């Protein structure tokens, strides 16, 4: 037997057979991918848990968001003041750092005590309207929302009293044993006449009826505005009973 006869010739595959074999392999790949997608769709939690079991991070607690601190709350803040400095107190979570802002910029820092109280002393105000708020910060530096906005008016001018119907030295004559007093104060104020309250209307005017006896009558009119500024006006008139 010759060497050429001892070797078998390789089997030849037709082009058509190759195409069929390639198609079968492509179909098999698509089927495997499809089964994998379906498995993930229906069994994703189980698959994830399985991989998580073998993960080196399986014992990590994971991310737990920390809530923001509560906003500070001011206590008994005034609407108006007649001095250029004010002391404000309030409450926040104990241990929180509290910052106060006056007309925009930060003006002071304090730490809430174990009772939650904080105090800002001698906060300087601008003449007129001042806008004040505060924020709290925890030990991680997280910032709270703003507190309520305080609107505090710094007013250092005393109110002006105008009496419209009588003047100092007048003589008042009627049968009613009374003197009618009407006037106006240039701003919202608490008004007393001879230590009795007079009502101020929305247009800032007031009207009061003073019971009197014949003779000389002293009239003392006081007006105190919201900031605590006070004006006193005194009149001396004569009451005569008659028509």
BELZIKA-V15870 format. One record per backbone hydrogen bond with DSSP energy under -1.0 kcal/mol. NH is the residue of the N-H (numbers start at 1). CO is the residue of the C=O. If there is no record, write none. Layout:
nh:co
NH:CO
NH:CO
This chain:
nh:co
5:2
18:14
19:15
20:16
21:17
22:18
23:19
24:20
25:21
26:22
27:23
28:24
29:25
30:26
31:27
32:28
33:29
34:30
35:31
36:32
37:33
38:34
39:35
40:36
41:37
42:38
43:39
47:43
48:44
49:45
50:46
51:47
52:48
53:49
54:50
58:55
60:57
73:91
75:89
81:153
86:123
88:120
90:118
91:73
92:116
95:112
96:93
97:137
98:110
99:135
100:108
101:133
102:105
103:131
107:100
110:98
112:96
113:117
116:113
118:90
120:88
123:86
125:84
128:154
130:152
132:150
133:101
135:99
137:97
138:142
141:138
144:136
147:134
150:132
152:130
153:79
154:128
155:81
162:184
164:182
169:236
170:167
172:238
174:240
179:210
181:208
183:206
184:162
185:204
186:160
190:224
192:222
193:196
194:220
196:193
198:191
201:205
204:201
206:183
208:181
210:179
212:177
215:239
217:237
219:235
221:233
222:192
223:231
224:190
225:229
228:225
231:223
233:221
235:219
237:217
238:170
239:215
240:172
242:174
